[in-house]
Amino acid sequence: MILYYLYEIFIALPIFLVLTLITALVTIVGCLVGSPHFWGYYPGKAWSRMTCILALLPVKVVGREKIQKHQSYVFVANHQGAFDIFLIYGYLNRNFKWMMKKGLRNIPFVGKACEEGGHVFVDRSSPTRIKECIRKAEASLVDGVSLVVFPEGSRSFTGKMGYFKRGAFVLANDLQLPVVPITINGSFDVLPRFRYLVRWHPLSMTIHDPIPPQGRDAENIRHTMDLAYQKIQSALPDDLKGMVVNPDQEVP
């Protein structure tokens, strides 16, 4: 383990920082001169895969065959840790836009790259801002491009799942899009929110069957949200099952 930490600090981390800067710059320039649908996805996908490889983390993906190539989806996943992003971005193999916290826009270079790439920053400061976010998300979901959301809104403190917020499910209901639950496991062991160094641990991503819309009303939203929660939790190990309230998450 000591050798892994030395490798991480003196080799992997410097390379990661350089790769992050290069990826951000390529994304920004590519989106300005070309298609944001291409440049907002493929550089980030390559960066994410290289990050997992650089960290020497084995990755297992189950269920890719359940999603159709030209269908847009709303993907919803549990949020164990920072490597959830690299796992989904690098290994989902679907062009998509992130729905992310507005504070991430302030990260140097990365925030600008996300903005140019058409990713959706969630601003909950007013109903008008929320509607603007929804309209931008709607405009992105064309030609098979999908949306990825962490409906808990923040990373877990324990590895267990918190409450789901309704936003992603309301959007799926309005657009009558299937919701695809994704179970992430191992990310909490690799890099939880309270640790700064990566710890070696296998990562897995389970893609569940899409949940088609069953109407266009509040009942459909609740049904889809509850079913997605059950499916995601079903693929977690027993010690991570059970709902918790994260300290920074309001109870609905």
C-alpha positions as CSV (number, residue, x, y, z in Angstrom):
1,M,0.0,0.0,0.0
2,I,2.9,2.4,0.8
3,L,4.3,1.8,-2.7
4,Y,0.9,2.5,-4.2
5,Y,0.7,5.9,-2.4
6,L,4.2,6.8,-3.5
7,Y,3.3,6.0,-7.1
8,E,0.1,8.0,-6.7
9,I,1.7,11.1,-5.3
10,F,4.9,11.3,-7.4
11,I,3.7,9.7,-10.7
12,A,0.0,9.4,-11.1
13,L,-1.1,12.7,-9.6
14,P,1.3,14.9,-11.7
15,I,0.2,13.0,-14.9
16,F,-3.4,13.4,-14.0
17,L,-3.1,17.1,-13.5
18,V,-1.5,17.5,-16.9
19,L,-4.1,15.3,-18.6
20,T,-6.9,17.3,-16.9
21,L,-5.5,20.6,-18.2
22,I,-5.0,19.2,-21.7
23,T,-8.5,17.7,-21.8
24,A,-10.1,20.9,-20.6
25,L,-8.2,23.0,-23.3
26,V,-9.0,20.5,-26.1
27,T,-12.7,20.5,-25.0
28,I,-12.9,24.3,-24.9
29,V,-11.2,24.8,-28.3
30,G,-13.0,21.9,-29.9
31,C,-16.4,23.2,-28.8
32,L,-15.7,26.7,-30.0
33,V,-14.7,25.6,-33.5
34,G,-16.7,22.3,-33.8
35,S,-19.6,20.4,-32.5
36,P,-20.2,20.5,-28.7
37,H,-21.9,17.1,-28.9
38,F,-18.5,15.6,-30.0
39,W,-16.0,17.7,-28.2
40,G,-18.1,17.9,-25.0
41,Y,-18.0,14.1,-24.7
42,Y,-15.1,12.3,-26.3
43,P,-12.1,14.1,-24.7
44,G,-13.8,13.7,-21.3
45,K,-14.3,10.0,-22.0
46,A,-10.7,9.4,-22.9
47,W,-9.5,11.5,-19.8
48,S,-11.7,9.4,-17.5
49,R,-10.5,6.1,-18.9
50,M,-6.9,7.2,-18.6
51,T,-7.5,8.3,-15.0
52,C,-8.8,4.9,-14.0
53,I,-5.9,3.2,-15.9
54,L,-3.4,5.6,-14.3
55,A,-4.8,4.8,-10.8
56,L,-4.4,1.0,-11.7
57,L,-8.1,0.4,-10.8
58,P,-9.8,-2.6,-12.4
59,V,-13.3,-1.7,-13.8
60,K,-16.2,-4.1,-14.4
61,V,-19.3,-3.0,-16.4
62,V,-22.5,-5.1,-16.6
63,G,-25.6,-4.4,-18.7
64,R,-24.5,-2.1,-21.6
65,E,-26.5,-4.3,-23.9
66,K,-29.7,-3.1,-22.2
67,I,-29.5,0.4,-23.7
68,Q,-30.3,1.2,-27.4
69,K,-27.9,3.1,-29.5
70,H,-30.1,5.9,-30.8
71,Q,-32.4,6.3,-27.8
72,S,-32.0,9.2,-25.4
73,Y,-32.2,8.4,-21.7
74,V,-32.0,9.9,-18.3
75,F,-29.4,7.9,-16.5
76,V,-29.6,8.1,-12.7
77,A,-26.8,6.7,-10.4
78,N,-25.9,6.5,-6.7
79,H,-23.1,8.9,-5.7
80,Q,-20.5,7.1,-3.6
81,G,-17.4,9.2,-4.4
82,A,-15.4,11.3,-6.9
83,F,-14.5,8.3,-9.1
84,D,-18.2,7.9,-10.0
85,I,-17.6,10.6,-12.6
86,F,-14.6,8.8,-14.2
87,L,-16.5,5.5,-14.1
88,I,-19.6,6.8,-15.9
89,Y,-17.8,9.2,-18.2
90,G,-15.2,6.6,-19.3
91,Y,-17.2,3.4,-19.4
92,L,-20.9,4.0,-20.0
93,N,-20.1,4.3,-23.8
94,R,-23.0,6.7,-24.4
95,N,-22.8,10.4,-25.5
96,F,-24.4,12.4,-22.7
97,K,-24.5,15.6,-20.8
98,W,-24.0,15.9,-17.0
99,M,-26.4,17.7,-14.8
100,M,-24.1,19.1,-12.1
101,K,-23.9,21.6,-9.3
102,K,-23.4,25.2,-10.4
103,G,-20.4,25.6,-8.1
104,L,-18.4,23.3,-10.4
105,R,-18.4,26.0,-12.9
106,N,-15.8,27.8,-10.8
107,I,-13.2,25.1,-11.2
108,P,-10.4,26.6,-13.3
109,F,-10.5,25.3,-16.9
110,V,-12.7,22.3,-16.0
111,G,-15.7,24.6,-15.4
112,K,-15.3,26.4,-18.6
113,A,-14.8,23.1,-20.5
114,C,-18.1,21.8,-19.0
115,E,-19.9,25.0,-19.9
116,E,-18.7,25.0,-23.5
117,G,-19.5,21.2,-23.8
118,G,-23.1,21.9,-23.1
119,H,-23.3,20.3,-19.7
120,V,-26.1,21.5,-17.5
121,F,-25.4,23.5,-14.3
122,V,-28.2,23.3,-11.7
123,D,-29.1,26.6,-10.2
124,R,-31.7,26.2,-7.4
125,S,-31.7,29.9,-6.4
126,S,-35.1,30.6,-7.9
127,P,-37.9,28.9,-9.9
128,T,-36.9,30.9,-13.0
129,R,-33.3,29.5,-12.7
130,I,-34.6,26.0,-12.3
131,K,-36.8,26.3,-15.4
132,E,-33.8,27.6,-17.4
133,C,-31.8,24.5,-16.4
134,I,-34.6,22.3,-17.5
135,R,-34.9,24.0,-20.8
136,K,-31.2,23.6,-21.4
137,A,-31.3,20.0,-20.6
138,E,-34.3,19.5,-23.0
139,A,-32.3,21.1,-25.8
140,S,-29.4,18.7,-25.3
141,L,-31.4,15.5,-25.5
142,V,-31.4,15.1,-29.2
143,D,-29.9,12.5,-31.6
144,G,-29.5,9.9,-28.9
145,V,-27.7,12.2,-26.5
146,S,-28.6,11.4,-22.9
147,L,-28.5,13.0,-19.5
148,V,-26.6,11.7,-16.4
149,V,-27.8,12.8,-13.0
150,F,-26.8,11.9,-9.4
151,P,-30.3,12.4,-7.9
152,E,-28.9,12.3,-4.3
153,G,-27.4,15.7,-5.2
154,S,-24.1,15.1,-3.3
155,R,-21.6,12.3,-2.4
156,S,-22.4,9.9,0.3
157,F,-20.8,10.2,3.7
158,T,-21.1,6.4,4.4
159,G,-21.3,4.7,1.1
160,K,-25.0,4.1,1.6
161,M,-27.7,5.9,-0.5
162,G,-29.4,9.1,0.6
163,Y,-32.8,10.4,-0.5
164,F,-33.4,11.1,-4.2
165,K,-34.4,14.6,-5.4
166,R,-37.2,14.8,-8.0
167,G,-35.5,16.9,-10.7
168,A,-34.2,14.2,-13.0
169,F,-37.5,12.3,-12.8
170,V,-39.6,15.3,-13.4
171,L,-37.5,16.0,-16.6
172,A,-37.9,12.4,-17.7
173,N,-41.7,12.6,-17.1
174,D,-42.0,15.9,-19.1
175,L,-40.0,14.5,-22.0
176,Q,-41.4,11.0,-21.7
177,L,-37.9,9.5,-21.7
178,P,-36.9,6.2,-20.2
179,V,-34.9,6.3,-16.9
180,V,-32.0,4.0,-16.6
181,P,-30.8,3.3,-13.1
182,I,-27.0,2.7,-12.6
183,T,-25.4,1.1,-9.6
184,I,-21.9,2.2,-8.8
185,N,-19.9,0.2,-6.2
186,G,-16.3,0.5,-5.0
187,S,-16.0,4.3,-5.5
188,F,-16.6,4.9,-1.8
189,D,-13.6,2.7,-1.1
190,V,-11.4,4.4,-3.7
191,L,-12.0,8.1,-2.9
192,P,-14.8,9.1,-0.6
193,R,-15.6,12.8,0.1
194,F,-13.5,13.0,3.3
195,R,-10.2,11.6,1.8
196,Y,-7.7,13.1,-0.6
197,L,-5.6,10.2,-1.7
198,V,-6.9,7.4,-3.9
199,R,-6.9,3.9,-2.4
200,W,-6.8,0.8,-4.6
201,H,-10.1,-1.0,-4.9
202,P,-12.0,-2.5,-7.9
203,L,-14.8,-0.5,-9.4
204,S,-18.1,-1.8,-10.8
205,M,-21.0,-0.3,-12.7
206,T,-24.3,-2.1,-13.2
207,I,-26.6,-0.8,-15.8
208,H,-30.2,-1.8,-15.1
209,D,-33.2,-2.2,-17.4
210,P,-34.6,1.1,-18.6
211,I,-37.8,2.2,-16.9
212,P,-40.3,3.4,-19.5
213,P,-42.7,6.2,-18.7
214,Q,-46.1,5.0,-17.4
215,G,-48.0,8.2,-18.0
216,R,-47.3,11.9,-17.6
217,D,-48.2,12.8,-14.1
218,A,-47.1,12.9,-10.5
219,E,-47.8,9.2,-10.1
220,N,-45.4,8.4,-12.9
221,I,-42.7,10.5,-11.3
222,R,-43.1,8.8,-7.9
223,H,-43.3,5.3,-9.5
224,T,-40.1,5.9,-11.6
225,M,-38.2,7.4,-8.7
226,D,-39.1,4.6,-6.3
227,L,-38.4,1.8,-8.8
228,A,-35.0,3.4,-9.8
229,Y,-34.0,3.6,-6.1
230,Q,-34.9,-0.1,-5.6
231,K,-33.0,-1.2,-8.7
232,I,-29.9,0.8,-7.8
233,Q,-29.8,-0.5,-4.2
234,S,-30.4,-4.1,-5.3
235,A,-26.9,-4.4,-6.8
236,L,-25.1,-3.0,-3.8
237,P,-23.5,-5.3,-1.2
238,D,-25.6,-5.9,1.9
239,D,-23.5,-3.7,4.1
240,L,-24.3,-0.7,1.9
241,K,-28.1,-1.2,1.6
242,G,-30.5,0.9,3.5
243,M,-31.4,4.6,3.1
244,V,-29.5,7.2,5.2
245,V,-29.8,11.0,5.4
246,N,-26.5,12.7,4.5
247,P,-25.6,15.7,6.7
248,D,-25.8,18.1,3.7
249,Q,-29.0,16.7,2.3
250,E,-32.5,17.9,3.2
251,V,-35.2,15.4,3.9
252,P,-38.0,15.8,1.2
